Amino acid sequence: MMRLADIVSQYAPDLLERHGHELLPGQLKALNAFGQCRSAGAPRMLLSCDGCEQECWLPHSCGNRHCPQCQAHESQRWIDKQLQRLVPGEYFLITFTLPAQFRALAWWHQRVLYELIIRNAWATANTFSQNDKKLRGTAGAVAVLHTHNRRLDFHPHVHLVMPSVAFDARQRLWRNKDSGFLFDHKALAKVFRAKMLDGIKRAGLKLPEQYPEEWVVHCEAVGSGQKALVYLGRYLYRGVLPEKNIVSNRDGNVTFRYQNSETRKMETRTLSGVAFLRKILLHILPKGFRRARNFGFLHPNSKLVKLVQLIKQVLVPPRPRPVVSCTCCGKPMRIVRTRVRCAGDASRSLVPIRETAM
């Protein structure tokens, strides 16, 4: 399996020489983290086995939320939490896509536009839930922002995983819509478009000179919602491309595989090493920006979701963090020391990071 750290080590100098002035602070920080992750130059931890007193040194992971080697446990924890919040009813996956004409605006004003996409996607779905004759109440949804398509191009969109149920707080009623249909996708697109245009204007940003009258929103049934949440959870903390999908790195080019969303067949794409790293860095989120949000009765502070979680936590205890097993006796090893650096370690940043706002 190809390691992203090795690709960064090989091509980062050329990337910085050609495009270093274009990279944002968060991108530079991520690039440094990717290059050091579990490498020989990374700080090390000392582990000891209480069974046979065997000791070993392991390099630290970088812990960056965009690194494909890190945060596997955090991803699984998020998935487990969402699965504990599942409620009875059919789930739908609603995808709100920002038209191509707005992508430049989204890139230069990431924090503002990303927030608008998430908030307006939820506001649109909740408005439809309030006005629906069968629901007539507040919806619940899990929203996840993606900035990429499967070819790693810049393509901001938001997924909402939403059950076809609503809660009427005034009458304290729980309503279920079991018709197999949630909302009309064309009507969703019209309301989402209006909310986005208004939000962009209110933010003081200039609209593109031309943009489509019809926007794209997809709404499809996803059964219990479990598979959709697992799919979305894979991209929350582990970057936009699993390392297992990096096929080759030779002659200055990197090839990766992806699934064509239309044909469902696996295809490959080959880019120069520098272009590949630029694609990866396109999807680094602004510092502190939350990619995933819970809204409505699925919000963590909701009394309803707290009750559902309490019941399910009794039945399904939290997943423990993975441990390192001893190579001699197989027993779990304990961490004795962390962040140990040795003389001559090459653990240093590729470039100084500019501490400026994104």
C-alpha positions as CSV (number, residue, x, y, z in Angstrom):
1,M,0.0,0.0,0.0
2,M,1.3,3.5,-0.9
3,R,1.7,5.8,2.0
4,L,0.7,9.5,1.7
5,A,3.7,10.4,3.9
6,D,6.1,9.0,1.3
7,I,4.3,10.9,-1.5
8,V,4.5,14.2,0.5
9,S,8.2,13.6,1.2
10,Q,8.9,13.1,-2.5
11,Y,6.8,15.9,-4.1
12,A,6.3,18.5,-1.3
13,P,9.5,20.4,-2.2
14,D,8.4,20.9,-5.8
15,L,4.9,21.8,-4.7
16,L,6.2,24.5,-2.3
17,E,8.6,25.9,-4.9
18,R,5.9,26.3,-7.5
19,H,2.7,27.0,-5.4
20,G,3.9,27.7,-1.9
21,H,2.7,31.3,-2.0
22,E,-0.8,30.1,-2.9
23,L,-1.2,27.7,0.0
24,L,-3.2,28.7,3.1
25,P,-1.9,28.2,6.7
26,G,-4.2,25.3,7.3
27,Q,-3.0,23.6,4.1
28,L,0.7,24.1,5.1
29,K,0.0,22.7,8.6
30,A,-1.7,19.6,7.1
31,L,1.1,19.1,4.6
32,N,3.7,19.1,7.4
33,A,1.5,16.7,9.4
34,F,1.1,14.3,6.5
35,G,4.8,14.2,5.9
36,Q,5.7,13.4,9.5
37,C,2.9,11.0,10.3
38,R,4.4,7.7,11.6
39,S,7.6,8.4,9.8
40,A,11.1,7.9,11.1
41,G,11.3,11.6,12.0
42,A,8.1,11.6,14.0
43,P,8.2,11.7,17.9
44,R,8.0,8.2,19.3
45,M,6.2,6.4,22.2
46,L,7.5,3.7,24.4
47,L,5.3,0.7,25.1
48,S,5.7,-2.0,27.6
49,C,4.1,-5.4,28.1
50,D,3.2,-6.4,31.7
51,G,3.1,-10.0,30.7
52,C,6.6,-10.6,29.4
53,E,8.2,-7.2,30.1
54,Q,8.9,-6.7,26.3
55,E,9.4,-3.0,25.3
56,C,9.1,-1.4,21.9
57,W,9.2,2.0,20.3
58,L,6.5,3.2,17.9
59,P,6.3,6.5,15.9
60,H,3.4,8.8,16.7
61,S,0.7,9.5,14.2
62,C,0.2,13.2,13.4
63,G,-3.4,13.3,14.7
64,N,-4.5,15.7,11.9
65,R,-8.2,15.2,11.1
66,H,-7.5,15.2,7.4
67,C,-4.8,12.5,7.5
68,P,-5.9,9.1,6.0
69,Q,-3.7,7.2,8.5
70,C,-5.2,8.9,11.6
71,Q,-8.5,9.3,13.4
72,A,-9.9,5.8,12.6
73,H,-11.1,5.5,16.2
74,E,-12.7,9.0,16.0
75,S,-14.5,8.1,12.8
76,Q,-15.8,4.9,14.3
77,R,-16.9,6.7,17.5
78,W,-18.9,9.3,15.4
79,I,-20.6,6.5,13.5
80,D,-21.4,4.7,16.7
81,K,-23.0,7.8,18.2
82,Q,-25.1,8.4,15.1
83,L,-26.3,4.8,15.0
84,Q,-27.3,5.2,18.6
85,R,-29.5,8.2,17.6
86,L,-31.4,6.3,14.9
87,V,-35.1,6.5,15.3
88,P,-37.9,4.3,13.9
89,G,-38.8,5.3,10.4
90,E,-37.6,5.4,6.8
91,Y,-34.5,7.5,6.2
92,F,-33.6,9.6,3.2
93,L,-30.3,11.0,1.9
94,I,-30.8,14.5,0.6
95,T,-27.8,16.1,-1.3
96,F,-27.6,19.8,-1.8
97,T,-25.0,20.8,-4.4
98,L,-23.5,24.3,-5.0
99,P,-23.4,25.1,-8.8
100,A,-20.0,25.2,-10.5
101,Q,-20.3,29.0,-11.0
102,F,-20.1,29.5,-7.2
103,R,-17.0,27.3,-6.6
104,A,-14.5,30.1,-6.9
105,L,-16.5,32.2,-4.4
106,A,-16.6,29.2,-2.1
107,W,-12.9,28.7,-2.3
108,W,-12.0,32.3,-1.5
109,H,-14.6,32.6,1.3
110,Q,-14.6,29.1,2.6
111,R,-15.8,29.6,6.2
112,V,-18.7,31.8,5.0
113,L,-19.9,29.7,2.1
114,Y,-19.5,26.3,3.9
115,E,-21.5,27.6,6.8
116,L,-24.2,28.9,4.5
117,I,-24.4,25.6,2.6
118,I,-24.9,23.6,5.8
119,R,-27.3,26.0,7.5
120,N,-29.4,26.5,4.4
121,A,-29.6,22.8,3.5
122,W,-31.0,22.1,7.0
123,A,-33.3,25.2,6.9
124,T,-34.7,24.1,3.6
125,A,-35.4,20.5,4.7
126,N,-36.9,21.7,8.1
127,T,-39.2,24.2,6.3
128,F,-40.6,21.4,4.1
129,S,-41.1,19.3,7.2
130,Q,-43.0,22.0,9.0
131,N,-45.2,22.6,6.0
132,D,-45.8,18.9,5.1
133,K,-49.4,17.8,5.8
134,K,-48.3,14.5,7.3
135,L,-45.3,15.7,9.3
136,R,-46.2,19.3,10.5
137,G,-43.3,19.5,12.9
138,T,-39.5,19.9,13.5
139,A,-37.4,17.4,11.6
140,G,-34.1,15.8,12.6
141,A,-31.1,15.5,10.4
142,V,-27.4,14.7,10.3
143,A,-25.6,17.1,7.9
144,V,-22.1,16.4,6.5
145,L,-20.2,18.8,4.3
146,H,-18.1,17.3,1.4
147,T,-15.9,19.6,-0.7
148,H,-14.9,16.9,-3.2
149,N,-16.2,14.5,-5.8
150,R,-14.8,11.0,-6.2
151,R,-12.2,12.4,-8.7
152,L,-11.0,14.8,-5.9
153,D,-12.1,17.9,-7.8
154,F,-13.4,20.8,-5.8
155,H,-17.2,20.2,-5.6
156,P,-18.8,21.6,-2.4
157,H,-22.1,19.9,-1.4
158,V,-23.9,18.8,1.7
159,H,-25.5,15.5,2.6
160,L,-28.5,15.3,4.9
161,V,-29.4,12.0,6.4
162,M,-33.0,12.5,7.5
163,P,-35.7,10.3,8.9
164,S,-39.3,10.7,7.5
165,V,-40.5,11.7,10.9
166,A,-41.1,14.9,12.8
167,F,-41.8,16.1,16.3
168,D,-44.5,18.6,17.2
169,A,-43.2,20.2,20.4
170,R,-46.4,22.2,21.0
171,Q,-48.8,19.2,20.8
172,R,-46.1,16.7,21.9
173,L,-46.8,14.5,18.9
174,W,-44.5,12.2,17.0
175,R,-45.5,11.9,13.3
176,N,-44.3,9.4,10.8
177,K,-44.5,9.7,7.0
178,D,-44.4,6.2,5.7
179,S,-45.4,6.8,2.0
180,G,-41.9,6.0,0.7
181,F,-41.6,9.6,-0.5
182,L,-40.2,12.5,1.4
183,F,-40.0,15.8,-0.5
184,D,-40.0,16.9,-4.2
185,H,-36.4,17.4,-5.2
186,K,-37.2,20.3,-7.6
187,A,-39.1,22.2,-4.9
188,L,-36.2,21.6,-2.5
189,A,-33.8,23.0,-5.0
190,K,-35.8,26.2,-5.6
191,V,-36.0,27.0,-1.9
192,F,-32.3,26.1,-1.3
193,R,-31.3,28.4,-4.2
194,A,-33.3,31.3,-2.8
195,K,-31.9,30.9,0.7
196,M,-28.3,30.7,-0.6
197,L,-28.6,33.7,-2.9
198,D,-30.0,35.7,0.0
199,G,-27.4,34.5,2.4
200,I,-24.5,35.4,0.0
201,K,-25.9,38.9,-0.4
202,R,-26.4,39.4,3.3
203,A,-22.7,38.3,3.8
204,G,-21.7,41.2,1.6
205,L,-20.3,38.9,-1.2
206,K,-20.7,39.5,-4.9
207,L,-22.7,37.0,-6.8
208,P,-21.3,35.5,-10.0
209,E,-22.3,37.2,-13.2
210,Q,-24.0,34.1,-14.5
211,Y,-25.5,31.2,-12.6
212,P,-28.2,28.6,-13.4
213,E,-31.9,29.1,-12.7
214,E,-32.3,25.5,-11.7
215,W,-30.1,24.0,-9.0
216,V,-29.5,20.3,-8.2
217,V,-30.9,18.5,-5.1
218,H,-31.1,14.8,-4.9
219,C,-33.5,13.0,-2.5
220,E,-33.3,9.2,-2.2
221,A,-34.5,6.6,0.3
222,V,-31.8,4.8,2.2
223,G,-33.8,2.4,4.4
224,S,-32.8,2.5,8.1
225,G,-30.1,5.1,7.5
226,Q,-27.4,2.9,8.9
227,K,-25.4,2.4,5.6
228,A,-25.6,6.1,4.7
229,L,-24.2,7.1,8.1
230,V,-21.4,4.6,7.8
231,Y,-20.5,5.8,4.3
232,L,-20.5,9.5,5.4
233,G,-18.5,8.7,8.6
234,R,-15.6,7.3,6.5
235,Y,-14.7,10.8,5.2
236,L,-15.1,12.8,8.5
237,Y,-11.7,12.4,10.1
238,R,-9.5,10.5,7.6
239,G,-9.1,12.7,4.6
240,V,-10.7,12.5,1.1
241,L,-8.8,9.5,-0.2
242,P,-8.0,6.3,1.6
243,E,-4.4,5.2,1.2
244,K,-5.5,1.8,-0.1
245,N,-6.9,3.7,-3.2
246,I,-3.5,5.1,-4.2
247,V,-2.5,2.6,-6.9
248,S,1.0,3.7,-7.9
249,N,3.7,6.3,-7.7
250,R,6.2,6.2,-10.5
251,D,7.9,8.5,-13.0
252,G,6.7,11.6,-11.2
253,N,3.0,10.6,-11.4
254,V,0.5,9.3,-8.9
255,T,-2.4,7.1,-9.8
256,F,-5.4,6.6,-7.6
257,R,-8.7,4.7,-8.1
258,Y,-12.2,5.8,-7.4
259,Q,-15.8,4.6,-8.1
260,N,-17.6,6.3,-10.9
261,S,-20.8,7.6,-9.3
262,E,-22.8,6.9,-12.5
263,T,-21.6,3.6,-13.7
264,R,-20.6,2.3,-10.2
265,K,-17.4,0.9,-11.8
266,M,-13.9,1.5,-10.5
267,E,-11.8,3.8,-12.6
268,T,-8.3,5.3,-12.2
269,R,-7.0,8.9,-12.5
270,T,-3.3,9.8,-13.0
271,L,-1.9,13.1,-11.9
272,S,1.6,14.5,-11.5
273,G,2.9,14.3,-7.9
274,V,2.5,18.0,-7.4
275,A,-1.0,18.1,-8.9
276,F,-2.0,15.2,-6.7
277,L,-0.9,16.9,-3.5
278,R,-2.7,20.1,-4.6
279,K,-5.9,18.0,-5.0
280,I,-5.5,16.6,-1.5
281,L,-4.9,20.1,-0.1
282,L,-7.9,21.6,-1.8
283,H,-10.1,19.9,0.8
284,I,-8.5,21.0,4.0
285,L,-11.2,22.7,6.0
286,P,-10.7,26.1,7.8
287,K,-9.3,25.7,11.4
288,G,-12.1,24.7,13.8
289,F,-14.7,24.3,11.2
290,R,-17.1,21.4,11.9
291,R,-17.8,19.3,8.9
292,A,-20.7,17.3,10.6
293,R,-23.6,18.8,12.4
294,N,-26.8,17.4,14.0
295,F,-30.0,19.4,13.7
296,G,-33.5,19.4,15.1
297,F,-34.6,16.6,17.3
298,L,-31.2,14.8,16.5
299,H,-29.2,17.7,18.0
300,P,-27.1,16.5,21.0
301,N,-29.0,18.8,23.4
302,S,-32.4,17.5,22.3
303,K,-34.2,15.7,25.2
304,L,-35.6,13.2,22.7
305,V,-32.2,12.2,21.4
306,K,-30.8,12.0,24.9
307,L,-33.5,9.5,25.9
308,V,-32.8,7.4,22.7
309,Q,-29.1,7.5,23.4
310,L,-29.5,6.5,27.1
311,I,-31.6,3.5,26.2
312,K,-29.2,2.3,23.5
313,Q,-26.1,2.9,25.5
314,V,-27.4,0.5,28.1
315,L,-27.8,-2.1,25.4
316,V,-24.7,-1.2,23.4
317,P,-21.6,0.0,25.4
318,P,-19.2,2.4,23.8
319,R,-16.5,0.9,21.6
320,P,-13.1,0.8,23.4
321,R,-10.0,2.4,21.9
322,P,-7.8,-0.2,20.1
323,V,-4.7,-1.4,21.9
324,V,-1.3,-2.5,20.7
325,S,-0.6,-6.2,21.2
326,C,2.7,-7.6,22.3
327,T,4.5,-9.4,19.5
328,C,5.9,-12.0,22.0
329,C,2.9,-13.0,24.2
330,G,0.0,-11.2,22.5
331,K,-1.2,-9.3,25.6
332,P,-2.1,-5.6,25.4
333,M,0.8,-3.2,25.9
334,R,0.6,0.0,27.9
335,I,2.1,3.3,27.0
336,V,5.0,4.3,29.2
337,R,6.3,7.5,27.6
338,T,5.1,9.7,24.7
339,R,6.5,12.3,22.4
340,V,10.1,11.2,22.8
341,R,12.5,12.8,20.3
342,C,16.0,11.5,19.7
343,A,19.0,13.5,18.8
344,G,19.3,14.0,15.0
345,D,15.5,13.4,14.4
346,A,14.4,15.1,11.2
347,S,11.0,16.1,12.7
348,R,10.7,19.6,11.5
349,S,8.2,21.5,9.4
350,L,8.6,21.6,5.7
351,V,8.0,25.3,5.7
352,P,7.1,27.9,8.3
353,I,3.4,28.2,8.8
354,R,1.8,31.6,8.5
355,E,-0.6,32.1,11.4
356,T,-3.3,34.0,9.6
357,A,-7.1,33.6,9.4
358,M,-8.5,31.5,6.6
